[in-house]
Amino acid sequence: MEIGSMTMRTIAIYLIIAFFFRIMGKREIGELSLLDLVVYILLTEIAAIGIESHNEPIFKVAYPMLLIVVIQIIFSFISLKSVKFRKLLDGHPVLIISNGKVNDKEMRKQRYTFDDLLLQLREKDIGDIREVDYAILEPTGKLSVFKKDANNANRSSLTFPLILDGIVQEDNLKHYNKDKVWLLQQLKSNGYTSVEQVSYCSLLDDEIFIDNKVE
């Protein structure tokens, strides 16, 4: 009887978890944020306890799992609306290599060693740091690498957003040696009266790209 009960509970909890994971959206394991990882661990731990506690009603297992998923969905919705909240939860990308120069200060801040850097470069078939123009440590821990242009050493394929979701990215403006006054002039010349109208804006080879918000 106990085996039969455990089998039914296992199947029920499996279906519940599959349903919850489905409504939370699809992501590869390597793309999980810290918050996603915490949620996944909590769900699996509660599921394991629920399978073993066969005397407890299945509702007592499903309810905390549902509560965690609802919190995750609410946080995800807020993250879509607020860049600051998204950065608070997920962190933000960090430039490890900029214009071919390793950023030692950021590496120390992220507790990221040269062994980590060289390992991730080798995984991308890069054997020499001098081949790299930019390397970005993503919030997931993945390293995104942009190699130097062999034909034009002064040209980069990497762009830094100047505006995200209607918010000016001050640090990225400084990277291009630009200021907010210059940015507002560019927006005005392209028919925009405020940064709130823009969802994404970037600069590449002195050519500005603007994507307006669609309500």
Number of C-alpha atoms within 10 A of each C-alpha: 6 9 9 9 12 17 14 14 20 18 11 15 21 15 12 17 18 11 11 17 15 10 11 14 8 10 11 6 10 9 15 17 18 15 14 18 13 11 17 16 12 15 21 15 12 15 21 14 11 22 22 12 14 17 11 11 11 15 11 10 20 18 11 14 21 16 11 16 20 15 12 16 15 11 16 18 12 14 17 11 12 15 15 14 15 17 13 11 17 18 15 14 16 16 17 24 22 15 13 17 14 20 14 14 10 15 19 10 8 12 9 15 12 11 9 12 19 15 14 16 20 12 11 12 9 16 13 10 18 13 16 21 22 22 25 17 21 18 18 16 15 13 20 16 20 17 17 19 14 9 7 8 9 10 13 16 12 14 13 15 18 26 22 17 19 19 18 19 15 14 14 18 20 12 12 14 8 14 14 14 9 11 18 15 13 14 20 13 10 12 9 16 13 11 21 15 18 21 16 19 24 18 17 14 10 8 7 14 14 19 14 15 13 7 4
